[in-house]
Amino acid sequence: MVSLSTHWFLACRGENLKVIVSKGKGKINKKRGLQVIGHQIEGLNVFSVEHLTNQTQPAHCHPNGFEIVFVSRGRICYETSEGNFNVAEGNLIFFPKGVVHKPVPSKGSVAVVIRNSKEKILV
């Protein structure tokens, strides 16, 4: 497991950051309470996730790549071995490869997620 304290961690205010991923309806995962709209752009997986419920998502990591999450609406708490990080609307968080994180969203929150690897391991 990788420690956030030994790798680059970023949480910053993004008032002027506007990201449009896609328009229209995406895939709905009723089991996880999610709606996902996404694309692959120049080797990056870019997608929008709307949390239809406040259901906690499984803890996971990305062993071969990073993940950036920009919260465009609501709030998402990320549980990690380094503690909990509350990411509010207009802020983003960066997870280096191998960092285990567990999203705990507020109902109705929306995030834009950017990853350079599709691989995800549940822990």
TORPA-4810 file (N, C-alpha, C, O; in nm, 3 decimals):
<nodes>
NODE_1_0.084_-0.117_0.000_0.000_0.000_0.000_0.089_0.124_0.000_0.191_0.128_0.069_M
NODE_2_0.050_0.223_-0.077_0.125_0.348_-0.089_0.070_0.449_0.011_-0.051_0.457_0.031_V
NODE_3_0.157_0.525_0.072_0.116_0.626_0.169_0.102_0.762_0.103_0.185_0.802_0.022_S
NODE_4_-0.005_0.833_0.137_-0.023_0.967_0.082_0.088_1.061_0.127_0.124_1.154_0.055_L
NODE_5_0.142_1.038_0.247_0.243_1.130_0.298_0.374_1.120_0.222_0.455_1.213_0.227_S
NODE_6_0.398_1.010_0.150_0.522_0.994_0.077_0.507_1.023_-0.072_0.603_1.012_-0.148_T
NODE_7_0.389_1.060_-0.114_0.364_1.090_-0.254_0.292_1.223_-0.265_0.243_1.278_-0.166_H
NODE_8_0.287_1.273_-0.385_0.223_1.400_-0.410_0.074_1.390_-0.381_0.006_1.304_-0.438_W
NODE_9_0.024_1.475_-0.296_-0.120_1.481_-0.266_-0.165_1.623_-0.292_-0.099_1.718_-0.251_F
NODE_10_-0.276_1.638_-0.359_-0.322_1.771_-0.395_-0.469_1.787_-0.363_-0.551_1.704_-0.402_L
NODE_11_-0.501_1.891_-0.292_-0.641_1.930_-0.272_-0.642_2.081_-0.287_-0.580_2.152_-0.208_A
NODE_12_-0.711_2.131_-0.387_-0.705_2.274_-0.411_-0.841_2.330_-0.449_-0.931_2.255_-0.488_C
NODE_13_-0.855_2.459_-0.435_-0.979_2.529_-0.469_-0.985_2.547_-0.619_-0.888_2.594_-0.680_R
NODE_14_-1.096_2.511_-0.679_-1.107_2.517_-0.824_-1.222_2.603_-0.871_-1.302_2.559_-0.954_G
NODE_15_-1.233_2.723_-0.821_-1.347_2.811_-0.853_-1.360_2.837_-1.002_-1.472_2.849_-1.052_E
NODE_16_-1.251_2.847_-1.073_-1.257_2.881_-1.214_-1.248_2.759_-1.306_-1.246_2.773_-1.428_N
NODE_17_-1.243_2.640_-1.246_-1.230_2.518_-1.326_-1.367_2.471_-1.371_-1.454_2.441_-1.289_L
NODE_18_-1.386_2.465_-1.502_-1.511_2.416_-1.557_-1.478_2.299_-1.648_-1.395_2.311_-1.739_K
NODE_19_-1.542_2.187_-1.624_-1.517_2.069_-1.704_-1.649_2.016_-1.757_-1.742_1.992_-1.680_V
NODE_20_-1.658_1.999_-1.888_-1.776_1.939_-1.947_-1.732_1.807_-2.006_-1.648_1.803_-2.097_I
NODE_21_-1.788_1.697_-1.955_-1.748_1.565_-2.002_-1.838_1.520_-2.116_-1.788_1.476_-2.220_V
NODE_22_-1.967_1.529_-2.098_-2.059_1.479_-2.198_-2.198_1.530_-2.166_-2.227_1.571_-2.054_S
NODE_23_-2.283_1.526_-2.266_-2.423_1.558_-2.244_-2.504_1.431_-2.267_-2.461_1.342_-2.341_K
NODE_24_-2.619_1.423_-2.203_-2.706_1.308_-2.222_-2.703_1.214_-2.104_-2.646_1.244_-1.999_G
NODE_25_-2.768_1.099_-2.122_-2.778_1.002_-2.014_-2.662_0.904_-2.020_-2.614_0.868_-2.128_K
NODE_26_-2.619_0.863_-1.904_-2.511_0.766_-1.898_-2.563_0.633_-1.848_-2.684_0.611_-1.838_G
NODE_27_-2.471_0.544_-1.817_-2.505_0.414_-1.763_-2.542_0.430_-1.616_-2.474_0.501_-1.542_K
NODE_28_-2.648_0.364_-1.575_-2.689_0.368_-1.434_-2.655_0.235_-1.370_-2.695_0.129_-1.419_I
NODE_29_-2.581_0.241_-1.260_-2.546_0.123_-1.182_-2.632_0.128_-1.056_-2.595_0.194_-0.958_N
NODE_30_-2.746_0.060_-1.057_-2.838_0.066_-0.944_-2.778_0.005_-0.817_-2.806_0.052_-0.707_K
NODE_31_-2.696_-0.097_-0.833_-2.635_-0.162_-0.717_-2.548_-0.064_-0.638_-2.547_-0.068_-0.515_K
NODE_32_-2.477_0.023_-0.708_-2.389_0.121_-0.643_-2.450_0.260_-0.635_-2.390_0.350_-0.576_R
NODE_33_-2.570_0.279_-0.693_-2.636_0.408_-0.687_-2.564_0.516_-0.767_-2.554_0.630_-0.722_G
NODE_34_-2.514_0.480_-0.886_-2.434_0.572_-0.967_-2.492_0.588_-1.107_-2.556_0.498_-1.160_L
NODE_35_-2.468_0.704_-1.165_-2.487_0.725_-1.309_-2.354_0.773_-1.363_-2.298_0.870_-1.312_Q
NODE_36_-2.305_0.707_-1.467_-2.172_0.737_-1.521_-2.181_0.771_-1.669_-2.242_0.698_-1.746_V
NODE_37_-2.118_0.883_-1.707_-2.105_0.923_-1.847_-1.956_0.941_-1.872_-1.891_1.015_-1.798_I
NODE_38_-1.899_0.876_-1.973_-1.755_0.890_-1.990_-1.705_0.868_-2.130_-1.776_0.821_-2.219_G
NODE_39_-1.578_0.904_-2.146_-1.508_0.892_-2.274_-1.361_0.859_-2.246_-1.310_0.883_-2.137_H
NODE_40_-1.296_0.804_-2.347_-1.152_0.787_-2.341_-1.092_0.891_-2.434_-1.125_0.896_-2.553_Q
NODE_41_-1.004_0.974_-2.380_-0.945_1.084_-2.455_-0.793_1.076_-2.444_-0.738_1.095_-2.335_I
NODE_42_-0.726_1.049_-2.554_-0.580_1.044_-2.559_-0.520_0.965_-2.442_-0.429_1.013_-2.374_E
NODE_43_-0.570_0.845_-2.421_-0.516_0.757_-2.319_-0.568_0.783_-2.178_-0.533_0.710_-2.085_G
NODE_44_-0.651_0.885_-2.161_-0.709_0.914_-2.030_-0.856_0.870_-2.030_-0.926_0.885_-2.130_L
NODE_45_-0.901_0.818_-1.918_-1.042_0.788_-1.899_-1.101_0.906_-1.825_-1.062_0.934_-1.712_N
NODE_46_-1.194_0.975_-1.888_-1.255_1.094_-1.830_-1.404_1.067_-1.822_-1.469_1.039_-1.922_V
NODE_47_-1.459_1.076_-1.701_-1.601_1.050_-1.687_-1.661_1.128_-1.572_-1.592_1.170_-1.479_F
NODE_48_-1.792_1.146_-1.581_-1.868_1.214_-1.478_-1.947_1.109_-1.401_-2.006_1.019_-1.461_S
NODE_49_-1.947_1.120_-1.269_-2.019_1.026_-1.184_-2.118_1.105_-1.099_-2.080_1.195_-1.025_V
NODE_50_-2.246_1.071_-1.111_-2.347_1.130_-1.024_-2.388_1.025_-0.921_-2.427_0.914_-0.955_E
NODE_51_-2.378_1.063_-0.794_-2.414_0.971_-0.686_-2.562_0.988_-0.657_-2.604_1.087_-0.597_H
NODE_52_-2.642_0.891_-0.700_-2.787_0.897_-0.687_-2.832_0.872_-0.544_-2.944_0.908_-0.506_L
NODE_53_-2.745_0.810_-0.464_-2.772_0.786_-0.322_-2.648_0.826_-0.245_-2.548_0.866_-0.305_T
NODE_54_-2.651_0.817_-0.113_-2.532_0.844_-0.033_-2.461_0.713_0.004_-2.392_0.706_0.105_N
NODE_55_-2.479_0.612_-0.078_-2.420_0.481_-0.055_-2.267_0.487_-0.063_-2.211_0.542_-0.159_Q
NODE_56_-2.202_0.431_0.036_-2.056_0.424_0.037_-2.010_0.331_-0.074_-2.065_0.223_-0.093_T
NODE_57_-1.908_0.374_-0.147_-1.852_0.294_-0.255_-1.740_0.206_-0.198_-1.686_0.238_-0.092_Q
NODE_58_-1.704_0.097_-0.266_-1.600_0.008_-0.212_-1.461_0.073_-0.211_-1.428_0.154_-0.297_P
NODE_59_-1.383_0.036_-0.111_-1.242_0.080_-0.106_-1.170_0.014_-0.223_-1.192_-0.103_-0.254_A
NODE_60_-1.082_0.092_-0.287_-1.011_0.041_-0.404_-0.884_0.122_-0.426_-0.861_0.225_-0.363_H
NODE_61_-0.803_0.073_-0.518_-0.683_0.146_-0.560_-0.664_0.122_-0.710_-0.727_0.035_-0.769_C
NODE_62_-0.577_0.201_-0.767_-0.542_0.189_-0.909_-0.393_0.160_-0.914_-0.312_0.253_-0.905_H
NODE_63_-0.355_0.033_-0.928_-0.214_-0.005_-0.916_-0.125_0.044_-1.030_-0.003_0.049_-1.015_P
NODE_64_-0.185_0.080_-1.144_-0.104_0.119_-1.260_-0.125_0.262_-1.304_-0.082_0.300_-1.413_N
NODE_65_-0.189_0.343_-1.222_-0.212_0.480_-1.264_-0.271_0.567_-1.155_-0.309_0.519_-1.049_G
NODE_66_-0.278_0.695_-1.184_-0.329_0.793_-1.089_-0.479_0.813_-1.109_-0.537_0.764_-1.207_F
NODE_67_-0.541_0.884_-1.015_-0.681_0.925_-1.028_-0.695_1.066_-0.974_-0.647_1.098_-0.865_E
NODE_68_-0.763_1.151_-1.050_-0.795_1.287_-1.008_-0.946_1.297_-1.002_-1.015_1.256_-1.096_I
NODE_69_-0.999_1.351_-0.892_-1.144_1.367_-0.878_-1.173_1.514_-0.849_-1.125_1.570_-0.751_V
NODE_70_-1.254_1.575_-0.937_-1.301_1.712_-0.919_-1.448_1.705_-0.882_-1.529_1.655_-0.960_F
NODE_71_-1.484_1.754_-0.764_-1.623_1.751_-0.719_-1.693_1.877_-0.772_-1.663_1.988_-0.728_V
NODE_72_-1.785_1.857_-0.865_-1.854_1.971_-0.926_-1.985_2.004_-0.857_-2.039_2.113_-0.876_S
NODE_73_-2.037_1.911_-0.777_-2.158_1.938_-0.699_-2.157_1.852_-0.573_-2.124_1.733_-0.579_R
NODE_74_-2.192_1.910_-0.461_-2.203_1.835_-0.337_-2.070_1.819_-0.265_-1.984_1.907_-0.269_G
NODE_75_-2.054_1.706_-0.199_-1.937_1.678_-0.116_-1.911_1.528_-0.117_-2.004_1.448_-0.112_R
NODE_76_-1.783_1.489_-0.122_-1.745_1.348_-0.114_-1.632_1.336_-0.013_-1.532_1.407_-0.022_I
NODE_77_-1.649_1.247_0.083_-1.543_1.219_0.179_-1.466_1.097_0.128_-1.527_0.998_0.086_C
NODE_78_-1.334_1.104_0.131_-1.250_0.991_0.091_-1.180_0.937_0.214_-1.101_1.008_0.277_Y
NODE_79_-1.207_0.812_0.249_-1.141_0.747_0.361_-1.013_0.683_0.308_-1.016_0.608_0.210_E
NODE_80_-0.900_0.713_0.374_-0.770_0.658_0.335_-0.696_0.616_0.462_-0.740_0.646_0.573_T
NODE_81_-0.585_0.549_0.445_-0.502_0.511_0.560_-0.440_0.633_0.627_-0.397_0.625_0.742_S
NODE_82_-0.435_0.746_0.558_-0.380_0.870_0.613_-0.487_0.955_0.681_-0.457_1.063_0.732_E
NODE_83_-0.611_0.908_0.682_-0.721_0.983_0.741_-0.829_1.010_0.638_-0.820_0.965_0.524_G
NODE_84_-0.929_1.084_0.680_-1.040_1.119_0.591_-1.018_1.257_0.529_-0.972_1.349_0.595_N
NODE_85_-1.052_1.268_0.401_-1.040_1.395_0.329_-1.177_1.432_0.275_-1.231_1.363_0.188_F
NODE_86_-1.234_1.542_0.325_-1.363_1.591_0.278_-1.339_1.684_0.161_-1.277_1.790_0.175_N
NODE_87_-1.390_1.645_0.045_-1.370_1.723_-0.076_-1.503_1.789_-0.111_-1.599_1.721_-0.149_V
NODE_88_-1.508_1.920_-0.098_-1.631_1.997_-0.121_-1.641_2.039_-0.267_-1.545_2.031_-0.343_A
NODE_89_-1.758_2.083_-0.304_-1.786_2.135_-0.437_-1.681_2.239_-0.478_-1.650_2.330_-0.402_E
NODE_90_-1.627_2.223_-0.598_-1.527_2.316_-0.649_-1.385_2.280_-0.612_-1.293_2.356_-0.642_G
NODE_91_-1.364_2.165_-0.547_-1.231_2.122_-0.507_-1.197_1.991_-0.575_-1.285_1.921_-0.626_N
NODE_92_-1.067_1.957_-0.576_-1.026_1.830_-0.633_-0.926_1.761_-0.542_-0.867_1.822_-0.453_L
NODE_93_-0.910_1.631_-0.567_-0.815_1.550_-0.492_-0.741_1.462_-0.592_-0.798_1.417_-0.691_I
NODE_94_-0.614_1.438_-0.567_-0.528_1.357_-0.653_-0.483_1.234_-0.575_-0.433_1.247_-0.464_F
NODE_95_-0.503_1.115_-0.633_-0.456_0.991_-0.572_-0.345_0.933_-0.660_-0.372_0.894_-0.774_F
NODE_96_-0.222_0.926_-0.609_-0.115_0.860_-0.686_-0.146_0.711_-0.702_-0.231_0.657_-0.632_P
NODE_97_-0.077_0.647_-0.793_-0.103_0.505_-0.815_-0.080_0.426_-0.686_0.015_0.452_-0.611_K
NODE_98_-0.168_0.331_-0.662_-0.155_0.243_-0.547_-0.217_0.292_-0.417_-0.220_0.217_-0.320_G
NODE_99_-0.266_0.415_-0.411_-0.325_0.467_-0.287_-0.468_0.414_-0.274_-0.552_0.436_-0.361_V
NODE_100_-0.495_0.344_-0.164_-0.627_0.290_-0.137_-0.717_0.403_-0.088_-0.680_0.478_0.002_V
NODE_101_-0.835_0.415_-0.147_-0.931_0.518_-0.107_-1.073_0.464_-0.118_-1.103_0.380_-0.203_H
NODE_102_-1.159_0.515_-0.031_-1.299_0.471_-0.024_-1.388_0.594_-0.029_-1.392_0.671_0.068_K
NODE_103_-1.460_0.615_-0.139_-1.547_0.732_-0.151_-1.675_0.715_-0.068_-1.741_0.611_-0.074_P
NODE_104_-1.709_0.819_0.008_-1.834_0.825_0.083_-1.905_0.953_0.038_-1.880_1.060_0.094_V
NODE_105_-1.992_0.943_-0.064_-2.051_1.063_-0.123_-2.175_1.112_-0.050_-2.241_1.037_0.021_P
NODE_106_-2.206_1.240_-0.069_-2.336_1.291_-0.029_-2.431_1.264_-0.145_-2.390_1.265_-0.261_S
NODE_107_-2.558_1.240_-0.114_-2.657_1.212_-0.218_-2.664_1.330_-0.314_-2.671_1.445_-0.272_K
NODE_108_-2.662_1.300_-0.444_-2.670_1.404_-0.546_-2.537_1.466_-0.584_-2.532_1.552_-0.672_G
NODE_109_-2.428_1.423_-0.519_-2.298_1.480_-0.554_-2.257_1.432_-0.694_-2.293_1.323_-0.738_S
NODE_110_-2.180_1.519_-0.760_-2.132_1.488_-0.895_-1.982_1.513_-0.898_-1.934_1.614_-0.847_V
NODE_111_-1.909_1.420_-0.958_-1.763_1.434_-0.968_-1.719_1.405_-1.111_-1.776_1.319_-1.178_A
NODE_112_-1.617_1.476_-1.155_-1.549_1.446_-1.280_-1.422_1.371_-1.241_-1.342_1.420_-1.162_V
NODE_113_-1.405_1.251_-1.297_-1.292_1.165_-1.263_-1.203_1.149_-1.385_-1.251_1.126_-1.496_V
NODE_114_-1.072_1.163_-1.361_-0.974_1.146_-1.468_-0.873_1.042_-1.421_-0.812_1.056_-1.315_I
NODE_115_-0.857_0.937_-1.501_-0.761_0.831_-1.469_-0.680_0.798_-1.593_-0.727_0.812_-1.705_R
NODE_116_-0.557_0.754_-1.570_-0.476_0.711_-1.684_-0.467_0.559_-1.693_-0.384_0.506_-1.766_N
NODE_117_-0.552_0.490_-1.620_-0.558_0.345_-1.625_-0.698_0.300_-1.588_-0.758_0.354_-1.494_S
NODE_118_-0.752_0.204_-1.659_-0.885_0.152_-1.627_-0.879_0.054_-1.511_-0.980_0.029_-1.444_K
NODE_119_-0.761_-0.002_-1.486_-0.750_-0.108_-1.385_-0.784_-0.054_-1.246_-0.736_0.051_-1.204_E
NODE_120_-0.868_-0.132_-1.176_-0.907_-0.095_-1.040_-0.914_-0.224_-0.959_-0.971_-0.323_-1.004_K
NODE_121_-0.855_-0.222_-0.840_-0.857_-0.340_-0.753_-0.935_-0.305_-0.627_-0.902_-0.209_-0.557_I
NODE_122_-1.040_-0.384_-0.599_-1.115_-0.365_-0.475_-1.037_-0.425_-0.359_-0.976_-0.531_-0.372_L
NODE_123_-1.038_-0.357_-0.246_-0.964_-0.408_-0.128_-1.057_-0.421_-0.009_-1.013_-0.461_0.099_V
</nodes>
